[in-house]
Amino acid sequence: MSETDPADGEATTVEWRRLSPDAVASPVVRRLPYLELKLEHPELKPTAHGSRFVPDVVPYELDGTERVFYWRSALAPSSAEPSDWALACASTHDLVGVDALPADGPTLVTVDADGTTLVVDGTIGGDATTVRVGSYATPDVTVEARSESGIELSIEETGYEVSAGERRRITLAEQRVEPLAADRKPTTVAPELTVRYPGLRELHHPARDVEYRLFPSFGLDIDEVPTPLAVPTAAGELDHAALAADLGVDLSQRPYPERVLWQAFAYAAFDPHADATPSVTQLESGHVVIQSERTRTR
């Protein structure tokens, strides 16, 4: 954090540390089958909205390769060792890497001692509206088999097949739920499970059990970035587009989703209002990694 807040249009100096790439566990980079499952309850009225500046996962194509890029960790503790993954399965809640089939799918609802949080409407690794209810029978979803051409699922003991590239919305059996909000009455709802099987994807994800932020290279050479760095601002906030120009990153040559990731990177590394001094490095793979080590002093 600079000693004074930046005036409109002025640059402000931001401190950051260089981190040795040898100190960073290698990210997960695997080309493998990728499946998405989300359980929604559109008949319910939401009581909470979880919004994210950038979704945890950003899919896009780069140089002819279809990527699924997780810049923040979303890996479920139940996942197998990444080197053993045969399938990556994502939901609105987390990412599960499985080494053998059949296998349980990813998390579809959040259960605690007081009740269950259901997704009313959501995206994979992104924004979701939710509602809390009392007892709820979570549908039993099992991934039975997979291939490059399709996926086989068992949902409440009924078999389904979804071809690669297909999205299928499955309406499940009705059940009665009681919203925990005082002004809501018990109601009957038919959960809807959306299954999407993109097929083979190049998955990028932070290393298991390590807290850091992972980004593509953006064509950036971190060794050429000075520290401290004079960060351009607009309306008192970091100007991420101007920062890219200052650092020689041509955003016009990057896919739009990667430009979104650039915003997340710029704020994680060089936000003049942040409370932590980040450590930044670039791996041999080109990935840029950010770790926050201590609280900044204002």
HELIX and SHEET records of a PDB file:
HELIX    1   1 PRO A   21  ALA A   23  5                                   3    
HELIX    2   2 PRO A   82  ASP A   84  5                                   3    
HELIX    3   3 ILE A  222  GLU A  224  5                                   3    
HELIX    4   4 HIS A  240  ASP A  246  1                                   7    
HELIX    5   5 LEU A  251  GLN A  253  5                                   3    
HELIX    6   6 TYR A  256  PHE A  270  1                                  15    
SHEET    1   A 2 THR A  12  VAL A  14  0                                        
SHEET    2   A 2 LEU A 229  VAL A 231 -1                                        
SHEET    1   B 4 ARG A  17  ARG A  18  0                                        
SHEET    2   B 4 ALA A 276  GLN A 282  1                                        
SHEET    3   B 4 VAL A 288  THR A 295 -1                                        
SHEET    4   B 4 ARG A 213  PHE A 215 -1                                        
SHEET    1   C 6 VAL A  57  LEU A  62  0                                        
SHEET    2   C 6 THR A  65  TYR A  70 -1                                        
SHEET    3   C 6 GLU A 192  HIS A 205  1                                        
SHEET    4   C 6 VAL A  28  GLU A  40 -1                                        
SHEET    5   C 6 LEU A  87  ALA A  90  1                                        
SHEET    6   C 6 LEU A  95  VAL A  98 -1                                        
SHEET    1   D 4 ALA A  48  GLY A  50  0                                        
SHEET    2   D 4 ALA A 128  VAL A 133 -1                                        
SHEET    3   D 4 GLY A 115  GLY A 122 -1                                        
SHEET    4   D 4 THR A 110  ASP A 112 -1                                        
SHEET    1   E 4 VAL A  57  LEU A  62  0                                        
SHEET    2   E 4 THR A  65  TYR A  70 -1                                        
SHEET    3   E 4 GLU A 192  HIS A 205  1                                        
SHEET    4   E 4 ARG A 167  THR A 171 -1                                        
SHEET    1   F 4 ALA A 103  ASP A 104  0                                        
SHEET    2   F 4 VAL A 141  ARG A 146 -1                                        
SHEET    3   F 4 GLY A 150  ILE A 155 -1                                        
SHEET    4   F 4 THR A 158  SER A 163 -1                                        
SHEET    1   G 2 GLN A 175  VAL A 177  0                                        
SHEET    2   G 2 THR A 187  VAL A 189 -1                                        
SHEET    1   H 2 THR A 233  ALA A 234  0                                        
SHEET    2   H 2 GLU A 237  LEU A 238 -1                                        
END                                                                             
